[in-house]
């Protein structure tokens, strides 16, 4: 479970004007915490602190701790608004959770043993169809990432979601909709140039 912690302060000013002043004059990002049995709470966090936290991919898919004026709450990130042209964070939404709250998030995939995989050793190249996986899991058991071992993937081999080893209590959101949603995660094929060369060689022999 993530140990990322953010400090925030409650805010009472609402509206776009107040949010702009907050960002411009105080270097803070407006946000909201909602869900659970408590009322939604308007907050703000320091822009520099939030930017630093976002450098860690775990921030996007783990249960976080947010301290609001000395009171800690467990949350997960639900939405993040960025400026379309500048390196500015505009607004952030958090959802209150407990360790047992079932949540739906995207988790990054970490690919292992690409260079030493059977297919690559035979001259193939790896194609990553997915780089993250949508999962359903209790907030307290969210994995930081999911490992995808390509060591045994042969030339022209294809790895599907159903081939992944998911942690206990973690399920694929796609597979929960049925086998028709068993998407390709990665595959290994010969480079296009090599395939074309082989085809030309075959034509020459004919």
Secondary structure, DSSP 8 states (H G I E B T S, - for coil): ----EEEEEE----SHHHHHHHHHHH-EEEEEEE-TTS--EEEEEEHHHHHHHHTSGGGGTS-EEEEETTEEEEEEEEEEEE-SSSS-EEEEEEEE--TT-EEEEEEEEEEESSTTSHHHHTTEEEEES-SEEEEEEEGGG--SEEEEE-TT--TT-EEEGGGS---TT-EETTGGG-GGG--EEEEEEE-HHHHHHHHHHHHHH-
